[in-house]
């Protein structure tokens, strides 16, 4: 979303980035003083919807690990390839996207609908700024449909019981559950594996899970320093080994090449080029529910 489009939804004050919404959404819920993971990500991949605190955090993290922008863009490229594969090769026409983040074109529905215009997508996030910018997620084709649910993935029932979920997706047909670059912010006490299984539970056989899972397996010192920068800003991380990433896919049929670093999952020559393994701190995989 450009600043011109952004201004349609906000009237900015002259001090800082505090905003009064035109659309009735509570802008005072947006904490502009502290960094937020979605806005840090937006800043690092070259977006426009971030605040000074997010820029400071992103710069500090990139100093600790200069490959961080490469890593984040490679994760985004993985999402693009996985969704395109699900739509074009697996024939999936329905998607449930958890932890959507700030709209960045191409968004998930744009990728799916470029393959199958009738595709339907439900986006889920709990960040007020994502809700405020959600018009970028709702520009569906006439044949398809998109919806947005403001909910926390720690509360799967709030997602699955929402009218947007029930009215948009047909649970007699397969659904792809996408959980991209989010579970490393879910700590052990919150049971990330259990949450993903609860979200998969109502989806019919033939549905898919597409995930990327943060790891320190390939650059432990550098990624550990980035994790400490996040933790210093009240965003503790739980990075997982390959075996721990595999727990999310137990009972599912992994699509080749299985659980690999995101840049190695069905590369197609687009996106980041000449990526080194030590520059990637994310496992990615797609698996089918039997």
C-alpha positions in Angstrom: 0.0 0.0 0.0 1.4 3.4 -1.0 1.4 6.4 1.3 -1.3 8.0 -0.8 -3.5 4.9 -0.3 -2.6 4.8 3.4 -3.7 8.4 3.8 -7.2 7.4 2.7 -7.6 5.6 6.0 -5.7 7.9 8.4 -5.5 11.6 9.2 -2.0 12.0 10.7 -1.3 14.4 13.6 1.6 16.7 13.4 3.5 14.9 16.2 4.8 11.4 15.5 2.7 8.9 13.6 -0.4 9.0 16.0 -3.5 8.7 13.8 -7.2 9.2 13.8 -9.0 6.8 11.5 -11.5 7.7 8.8 -13.0 4.2 8.9 -13.9 4.0 12.6 -11.2 1.5 13.6 -9.4 2.4 16.8 -6.0 3.9 15.7 -5.1 4.5 19.4 -4.6 0.7 19.6 -1.6 1.0 17.4 1.5 1.2 19.6 3.9 3.4 17.6 6.4 3.8 20.4 7.5 0.1 20.4 8.7 -2.1 17.6 6.4 -4.8 16.3 7.5 -7.9 14.4 5.2 -7.4 11.4 6.4 -3.8 11.0 10.0 -4.8 11.4 9.5 -7.4 8.6 7.8 -4.8 6.5 10.7 -2.4 6.9 13.4 -4.9 6.2 11.8 -6.2 3.0 11.3 -2.7 1.7 7.8 -1.9 2.7 6.4 1.5 3.8 4.2 0.8 6.8 6.5 1.1 9.8 7.4 3.5 12.5 10.8 4.9 13.8 10.9 2.2 16.5 10.6 -0.5 13.9 13.3 1.0 11.7 15.6 1.3 14.7 15.0 -2.4 15.6 15.4 -3.5 12.0 18.7 -1.7 11.6 20.0 -3.1 14.9 19.1 -6.6 13.9 20.7 -6.2 10.4 23.9 -5.0 12.1 24.0 -8.2 14.1 23.2 -10.4 11.0 23.7 -8.6 7.7 22.0 -11.5 5.9 18.7 -10.8 7.6 17.1 -9.0 4.6 18.1 -11.9 2.3 16.6 -14.3 4.8 13.3 -12.5 5.1 13.0 -12.0 1.3 13.7 -15.7 0.8 10.9 -16.6 3.2 8.5 -14.4 1.3 9.6 -16.1 -1.9 8.9 -19.5 -0.3 5.3 -18.3 0.5 4.8 -17.2 -3.1 6.1 -20.6 -4.5 4.2 -22.7 -2.0 0.9 -20.9 -2.7 1.4 -21.1 -6.5 2.1 -24.8 -6.2 -0.9 -25.4 -4.0 -3.2 -23.6 -6.5 -1.6 -24.8 -9.8 -0.5 -28.3 -8.9 -2.6 -29.4 -5.9 -5.8 -27.7 -7.2 -6.4 -25.9 -3.9 -9.0 -23.2 -4.1 -9.4 -22.2 -0.4 -6.7 -20.8 1.9 -6.6 -19.9 5.6 -3.6 -17.7 6.2 -2.5 -17.3 9.9 -0.3 -14.3 10.9 -0.8 -12.5 7.6 1.2 -9.4 8.4 1.2 -6.1 6.6 -0.2 -6.3 3.0 2.7 -6.7 0.5 1.9 -7.3 -3.1 1.6 -10.0 -4.3 -0.5 -11.0 -1.4 -1.6 -14.6 -1.0 -5.0 -14.1 -2.7 -3.3 -12.4 -5.7 -1.0 -15.4 -6.2 -3.8 -17.9 -5.8 -6.3 -16.0 -8.0 -3.7 -15.5 -10.7 -3.9 -19.3 -11.1 -7.6 -19.8 -10.2 -9.7 -16.6 -10.1 -12.3 -18.3 -8.0 -10.0 -18.9 -5.1 -11.1 -17.9 -1.6 -8.8 -16.7 1.2 -9.4 -15.9 4.9 -6.6 -13.8 6.4 -5.9 -13.8 10.2 -3.9 -11.4 12.2 -4.1 -9.7 15.6 -2.1 -6.5 14.8 -4.3 -3.4 14.7 -2.2 -1.9 11.9 -2.8 -5.0 9.7 -6.6 -4.6 10.3 -6.3 -0.9 9.4 -4.5 -1.7 6.2 -6.6 -4.8 5.4 -8.2 -3.2 2.3 -5.0 -4.4 0.6 -6.1 -7.9 1.5 -9.7 -7.6 0.4 -9.3 -6.7 -3.3 -10.5 -10.1 -4.5 -11.4 -11.0 -8.1 -15.2 -11.0 -8.7 -15.1 -14.8 -9.0 -13.3 -15.3 -5.7 -13.6 -14.0 -2.2 -11.3 -12.7 0.6 -12.1 -12.0 4.3 -10.1 -10.8 7.3 -10.4 -12.1 10.8 -8.9 -10.1 13.7 -7.8 -12.8 16.0 -4.8 -14.3 17.8 -3.5 -17.7 16.6 -3.1 -18.6 20.3 -6.9 -18.8 20.3 -7.8 -21.1 17.4 -11.5 -21.2 18.5 -11.8 -17.5 17.8 -10.6 -18.1 14.3 -12.6 -21.2 13.6 -15.8 -19.9 15.1 -15.6 -16.5 13.3 -18.4 -15.7 10.8 -15.7 -14.7 8.3 -14.2 -18.2 8.4 -17.5 -20.0 8.3 -19.0 -17.9 5.6 -16.0 -17.8 3.3 -14.6 -21.4 3.3 -16.5 -24.5 2.4 -15.3 -27.3 4.8 -16.5 -30.0 2.5 -13.6 -29.1 0.1 -9.9 -29.0 0.8 -8.3 -25.9 2.4 -4.6 -24.9 2.6 -3.6 -23.7 6.0 -0.6 -21.4 5.7 1.5 -20.5 8.7 4.4 -18.5 7.4 7.2 -17.0 9.7 5.1 -16.8 12.8 5.5 -19.9 15.0 9.0 -18.7 16.2 7.0 -16.1 18.2 5.0 -18.9 19.9 6.8 -20.2 23.0 6.7 -23.7 24.4 4.1 -22.9 27.1 1.7 -21.8 24.4 2.1 -25.1 22.5 2.6 -24.1 18.9 2.3 -27.6 17.6 -1.0 -28.1 19.4 -2.3 -24.8 18.0 -1.5 -25.8 14.4 -3.1 -29.2 14.9 -6.3 -27.5 16.3 -6.4 -25.3 13.2 -6.0 -28.4 10.9 -8.6 -30.4 12.8 -11.7 -29.2 11.0 -10.1 -29.1 7.6 -11.1 -32.1 5.4 -8.9 -34.8 4.0 -6.9 -33.5 1.0 -6.2 -30.2 2.8 -2.6 -29.0 3.1 -0.4 -27.3 5.7 2.3 -24.9 4.4 4.7 -23.6 7.0 8.0 -21.8 7.6 9.6 -22.4 10.9 12.5 -20.3 12.4 15.7 -22.1 13.2 19.3 -21.3 14.4 20.7 -24.5 12.8 22.7 -22.8 10.1 24.0 -19.5 11.7 23.6 -20.1 15.4 25.7 -17.1 16.7 24.2 -14.6 14.2 20.6 -15.7 14.6 21.0 -15.9 18.3 22.1 -12.2 18.4 19.0 -11.3 16.3 16.8 -13.3 18.7 18.3 -11.3 21.6 17.4 -8.1 19.8 13.8 -9.2 19.5 13.7 -10.4 23.1 15.1 -7.0 24.3 12.0 -5.5 22.7 9.5 -7.9 24.4 9.3 -10.3 21.4 11.0 -13.5 22.7 11.5 -16.2 20.1 11.5 -20.0 20.1 13.8 -21.2 17.3 13.5 -24.9 16.4 15.7 -27.6 15.1 14.8 -29.6 12.0 13.5 -32.4 14.2 11.3 -29.9 16.1 10.0 -28.4 12.9 9.1 -31.9 11.8 6.7 -32.2 14.8 4.3 -29.8 13.0 3.9 -32.3 10.1 3.5 -35.5 12.0 0.6 -37.5 10.6 0.7 -35.6 7.3 2.2 -36.6 3.9 5.1 -34.3 3.1 5.4 -32.9 -0.4 8.8 -33.3 -2.0 11.4 -32.1 -1.1 10.1 -32.4 2.5 11.4 -30.1 5.2 14.2 -28.0 3.8 15.5 -24.4 4.2 13.0 -22.2 2.5 15.3 -21.3 -0.5 15.6 -25.0 -1.3 11.8 -25.7 -1.5 11.1 -26.1 -5.2 13.2 -23.1 -6.4 12.0 -21.7 -9.7 14.7 -19.2 -10.6 12.7 -16.2 -9.4 13.3 -14.1 -6.2 16.5 -14.2 -4.3 19.5 -15.6 -6.2 22.7 -17.2 -5.1 21.5 -17.6 -1.5 23.9 -19.3 0.9 22.6 -21.8 3.4 24.1 -19.8 6.3 22.0 -16.8 5.2 18.7 -18.6 5.8 17.2 -19.3 9.2 13.9 -20.8 8.2 12.7 -24.3 7.4 9.8 -24.6 5.0 7.5 -27.5 4.0 4.2 -28.3 2.5 2.2 -31.4 3.6 -1.1 -33.0 2.7 -3.7 -34.2 5.3 -4.6 -37.8 4.4 
